Amino acid sequence: MASISEDVCGTFFAAKVLGVSVSTVQGLVERGELQAWKTRGGHRRISVQSIREYQVRHGLSATPAPSSQFHILVVEDDPLTLELFRASIERWNLAVDCTTMASALEALMDISTLKPDLLLTDLMMPGVDGFELLRTLRGNPDFSSMVMVAMTGLSAEEVKEKGDLPSNTLTIQKPIHMQWLHGFVSAMLMVRQLPTA
């Protein structure tokens, strides 16, 4: 079973925090400026503490700038689909921040730091799949308020055969209609802005 850690993060999130490219982060690791190692699956893990120390040494902001934006995390192993999500969401006139990842394992490593409002994940991925990602997150009370959506080409029967999905997981069939997603996110933003009792 995959685990969630707040002490390490992936290359993608490190790049986002530091405001640099992924290749720059890789260079910082190679020069020993960031402490990192690779998992057995070949995924790079970077010490969050070493990122903080790098920020202090270079006079950078100690944490990412606070944002009132709505955060979406898309986990999908197909690069063309990821690009479609990126390009579509960038065109929306909404206060939305979208992070894309090609691996459920990478998502598990970074999700405690990212804290997305909405998770969209493919189910069928190599290694840790979307089923395990969703089950791991649903078992953690820290993610009880996160909306989780499974994207799949599987039928309901095939999903059940693979152990089914955790309760409160929405399912949408592939291919994803971006117009529907735009409406779904817009509705979530409207609900978020309603005054609380």
WORA-V616768 format. One line per field, one symbol per residue. burial: # if it has 16 or more other ideal C-beta (glycine too) atoms within 10 Angstrom, else .. Layout:
burial->???
This chain:
burial->...#...###########......##.##...####......######.##..#...............########...##.##...#......###################.########.#..###########....#..#######.#....#.....#...#......#....##.##..#.........
